[in-house]
């Protein structure tokens, strides 16, 4: 590992990575890569750079009944945004079982605004007051689909920064046609 004692590769850390990789998330649970760094003393903590220099940390998640001004439940999770939704589901289930608290609406910040979580809330009759997490502008330097033009006569796509993309075959696993540029067109 890269970072001295913070990334020490102990036997426990290796076992934790194997256990983490062996349990795939459910269909509506967040997916993330194995952690880059593991704490040698607390394998449940996550490396976080949210507030500056990187540290191993947890996040505190609260379920609050705003009508009565009380905290109904608290859950600590590794400092990963994806874990907030896992915590929210767990707290809602515990609060319903323990004290019959089943809110008709739920307010949260945009990190909770994923399609699967909003759908999960609506399926349970909970009206979400959560901004939708819109990642359409996050292209990582790639062109979006809208930037390409399909040319039906050539059965090809015009890329805004490169030569034509011609049909290269069928991806049998998805049933989708593949298109690529020819090296001779560059």
C-alpha positions in Angstrom: 0.0 0.0 0.0 1.1 3.6 -0.6 0.6 5.4 2.6 2.8 4.1 5.4 0.9 2.8 8.5 -2.4 4.1 7.2 -2.3 1.6 4.4 -0.5 -1.2 6.2 -1.3 -4.5 4.6 -2.0 -6.7 7.7 -3.4 -10.2 7.6 -6.7 -8.7 8.9 -6.8 -6.1 6.2 -6.3 -8.8 3.5 -9.0 -10.9 5.0 -11.4 -7.9 5.1 -10.7 -7.1 1.4 -11.5 -10.8 0.5 -14.7 -10.7 2.5 -15.7 -7.4 1.0 -15.1 -8.6 -2.5 -17.0 -11.9 -2.0 -20.3 -10.4 -1.1 -21.9 -8.6 -4.1 -24.4 -5.8 -3.3 -28.1 -6.4 -3.9 -29.7 -5.1 -7.1 -30.7 -1.8 -5.6 -27.7 -1.3 -3.3 -24.7 0.9 -4.2 -21.7 -0.7 -5.9 -18.2 0.5 -5.2 -14.6 -0.7 -5.7 -12.7 -2.3 -2.9 -11.2 0.4 -0.6 -7.8 1.8 -1.7 -6.6 2.1 1.9 -7.6 0.0 4.9 -7.1 1.2 8.5 -4.8 -1.2 10.4 -6.8 -0.6 13.6 -10.4 -0.2 12.4 -11.3 -2.2 9.2 -14.8 -0.7 9.2 -13.6 2.9 8.7 -13.3 4.4 5.2 -10.7 6.7 3.8 -12.2 10.1 3.4 -11.0 13.4 2.0 -14.3 15.1 2.4 -13.0 17.8 4.9 -9.4 18.2 3.6 -6.5 15.9 4.4 -7.4 12.2 4.2 -8.4 10.4 7.3 -10.1 7.1 8.2 -13.6 8.1 9.3 -17.3 7.3 9.7 -20.4 9.3 8.9 -23.3 9.8 11.3 -26.7 9.4 9.7 -29.8 10.6 11.6 -33.5 9.8 11.2 -35.4 12.8 12.6 -39.1 13.3 13.3 -39.3 17.0 12.5 -42.9 17.3 13.6 -41.9 16.3 17.1 -38.3 17.5 17.1 -36.7 14.3 18.1 -34.0 12.0 16.7 -35.7 8.7 16.0 -32.6 6.7 15.0 -28.8 7.0 14.4 -26.6 4.9 12.3 -22.8 5.2 11.8 -21.5 4.1 8.5 -18.1 4.1 6.8 -17.4 7.5 5.3 -18.8 6.7 1.8 -21.7 8.6 0.3 -23.2 5.4 -1.0 -23.6 4.1 2.5 -26.0 6.9 3.4 -28.8 5.2 1.4 -28.0 1.9 3.1 -28.2 3.6 6.5 -31.5 5.4 5.6 -33.2 2.1 4.6 -32.0 0.4 7.8 -33.1 3.3 10.0 -36.6 3.5 8.4 -37.0 -0.3 8.9 -35.9 -0.2 12.5 -38.0 2.8 13.4 -41.1 1.2 11.8 -40.5 -2.0 13.8 -39.5 -0.5 17.1 -41.9 2.4 17.5 -44.2 2.4 14.5 -42.6 5.4 13.0 -43.4 5.4 9.3 -43.1 8.8 7.7 -45.3 9.8 4.8 -42.5 12.1 3.5 -38.8 12.2 3.8 -36.4 15.1 3.2 -32.7 14.6 2.5 -29.8 16.2 0.6 -29.0 15.3 -3.0 -26.7 12.4 -2.2 -29.9 10.5 -1.4 -31.4 11.5 -4.8 -30.6 8.3 -6.8 -33.2 6.8 -9.0 -33.2 3.4 -7.1 -33.6 5.0 -3.7 -36.3 7.4 -4.8 -38.2 4.5 -6.4 -37.8 2.5 -3.2 -39.3 5.3 -1.2 -42.2 5.8 -3.6 -43.0 2.0 -3.5 -43.4 2.3 0.2 -45.7 5.3 0.0 -43.1 7.8 1.2 -43.0 11.1 -0.7 -39.4 12.1 -1.2 -38.4 15.7 -0.8 -34.9 15.1 -2.2 -33.2 16.8 -5.1 -32.5 14.3 -7.9 -28.9 13.5 -8.3 -28.2 14.4 -11.9 -25.0 13.1 -13.3 -25.6 13.7 -17.0 -23.0 16.5 -17.0 -20.3 14.2 -15.6 -18.8 13.0 -18.8 -15.2 12.5 -17.7 -14.0 14.2 -20.9 -16.0 12.0 -23.2 -18.6 13.1 -25.6 -22.3 12.5 -24.7 -24.5 10.6 -27.1 -26.2 13.8 -28.2 -22.9 15.0 -29.7 -22.9 12.2 -32.3 -24.9 12.2 -35.5 -26.2 8.9 -37.0 -25.9 8.7 -40.8 -28.4 6.1 -42.0 -27.1 5.7 -45.6 -23.6 4.8 -44.3 -24.8 3.1 -41.2 -22.2 5.1 -39.3 -21.9 7.7 -36.6 -20.1 11.0 -37.0 -18.0 11.9 -34.0 -17.4 15.6 -33.4 -13.6 15.1 -32.9 -12.7 12.1 -34.9 -13.4 10.2 -38.1 -16.6 8.3 -38.8 -17.5 5.4 -36.5 -18.4 2.4 -38.7 -20.3 -0.7 -37.6 -17.8 -3.2 -36.2 -20.2 -6.1 -35.3 -22.7 -7.3 -32.8 -22.0 -7.6 -29.0 -23.8 -10.9 -28.4 -24.0 -10.4 -24.6 -26.0 -7.2 -25.0 -27.5 -7.5 -28.5 -26.1 -4.0 -29.3 -24.2 -3.1 -32.5 -20.6 -1.9 -31.9 -19.2 1.0 -33.9 -15.5 2.0 -34.1 -13.2 4.2 -36.1 -10.9 2.7 -38.7 -7.2 3.2 -38.2 -7.0 4.1 -41.9 -9.4 7.0 -41.4 -7.2 8.9 -38.9 
